[in-house]
Amino acid sequence: MKIALLIAILILTVIGAKAQKVFSVDHDYQADVKVFVVDHDYQADLLVYKVDADYQAGDNDGKWFFTKTDYQADKKIYFVGHDYQSDLKIFFVKNGYQAGWKKNAKKHLMY
């Protein structure tokens, strides 16, 4: 019984997690995730589409809304200058249907 309850709580936490409202910080120590923008989509862990409004932000599916303040964001990110400094490599796509994870092993970074 206790195990079933624990599993149910864990599932609801993961399903309810929404970390696609992001804020770009000025220093790496302020960030939850260090991000590097790659030149080609095949190099990326995540294909990101920037949406225009916060209600369009996805549920960890690559549709990001950049907030104006850090307290509005679910995740604070810092853009690094080299790929070896990053936790996550992204590529910005032109269409929303292109957004999504290419490497699920890094998906936990945005929960």
C-alpha positions as CSV (number, residue, x, y, z in Angstrom):
1,M,0.0,0.0,0.0
2,K,2.8,2.4,0.9
3,I,4.7,1.6,-2.2
4,A,1.7,2.2,-4.4
5,L,1.1,5.6,-2.8
6,L,4.8,6.5,-3.2
7,I,4.7,5.5,-6.9
8,A,1.5,7.5,-7.4
9,I,3.0,10.6,-5.9
10,L,6.2,10.2,-8.0
11,I,4.2,9.9,-11.2
12,L,2.0,12.9,-10.4
13,T,5.1,14.9,-9.6
14,V,6.7,14.0,-12.9
15,I,3.5,14.6,-14.9
16,G,2.9,17.9,-13.2
17,A,6.5,19.2,-13.7
18,K,6.6,22.0,-16.2
19,A,9.9,23.6,-16.7
20,Q,9.7,25.3,-20.0
21,K,9.5,28.9,-18.8
22,V,13.2,29.9,-18.7
23,F,15.2,32.9,-17.7
24,S,18.7,33.6,-18.9
25,V,20.9,34.6,-16.0
26,D,24.1,36.6,-16.2
27,H,26.5,34.3,-14.3
28,D,27.0,30.5,-14.4
29,Y,26.6,30.1,-10.6
30,Q,23.1,31.5,-10.8
31,A,21.9,28.8,-13.3
32,D,20.1,25.6,-12.8
33,V,21.3,24.4,-16.3
34,K,24.3,25.5,-18.4
35,V,23.3,25.6,-22.0
36,F,25.3,25.7,-25.3
37,V,23.8,26.5,-28.6
38,V,25.1,24.2,-31.3
39,D,25.4,25.0,-35.0
40,H,23.5,22.0,-36.3
41,D,20.4,20.1,-35.1
42,Y,22.2,16.7,-35.1
43,Q,24.6,18.0,-32.5
44,A,21.8,18.9,-30.0
45,D,20.3,17.1,-27.0
46,L,17.2,19.3,-27.4
47,L,15.6,21.1,-30.3
48,V,14.1,24.4,-28.9
49,Y,11.3,26.5,-30.3
50,K,10.9,30.0,-28.7
51,V,7.2,30.7,-28.2
52,D,5.7,34.2,-27.9
53,A,3.5,33.7,-24.8
54,D,3.9,31.9,-21.5
55,Y,0.8,29.8,-22.0
56,Q,2.3,28.3,-25.1
57,A,5.3,26.9,-23.2
58,G,5.4,23.1,-23.3
59,D,5.7,20.4,-20.8
60,N,9.4,19.7,-21.2
61,D,9.0,19.3,-25.0
62,G,11.3,22.0,-26.2
63,K,8.9,24.8,-26.4
64,W,10.4,27.6,-24.3
65,F,9.2,30.9,-23.2
66,F,11.8,33.3,-22.0
67,T,10.6,35.3,-19.0
68,K,11.5,38.8,-18.1
69,T,12.3,38.0,-14.5
70,D,13.9,35.1,-12.8
71,Y,11.0,34.4,-10.3
72,Q,8.6,33.8,-13.2
73,A,10.8,31.0,-14.6
74,D,10.8,27.4,-13.8
75,K,14.5,27.0,-14.8
76,K,17.3,29.5,-14.9
77,I,19.7,28.9,-17.7
78,Y,23.2,30.3,-18.5
79,F,24.5,30.3,-22.1
80,V,28.1,29.1,-22.1
81,G,30.8,29.7,-24.7
82,H,32.0,26.2,-25.3
83,D,30.2,22.8,-25.5
84,Y,32.4,21.2,-22.9
85,Q,31.1,23.7,-20.3
86,S,27.5,22.8,-20.9
87,D,25.0,20.5,-19.2
88,L,22.7,20.7,-22.2
89,K,23.3,21.3,-25.9
90,I,20.4,23.0,-27.8
91,F,19.5,24.0,-31.3
92,F,16.9,26.7,-32.0
93,V,14.4,25.5,-34.7
94,K,12.1,27.7,-36.8
95,N,8.8,25.7,-36.3
96,G,7.1,24.4,-33.2
97,Y,6.6,20.9,-34.6
98,Q,10.4,20.5,-34.8
99,A,10.9,21.0,-31.1
100,G,11.7,18.0,-28.9
101,W,14.3,15.9,-27.2
102,K,16.9,14.1,-29.3
103,K,18.6,12.6,-26.3
104,N,16.3,11.5,-23.5
105,A,19.2,10.9,-21.2
106,K,19.3,14.7,-20.6
107,K,15.6,15.2,-20.2
108,H,15.8,15.2,-16.4
109,L,17.7,18.5,-16.5
110,M,14.6,20.5,-17.4
111,Y,12.2,18.9,-14.8
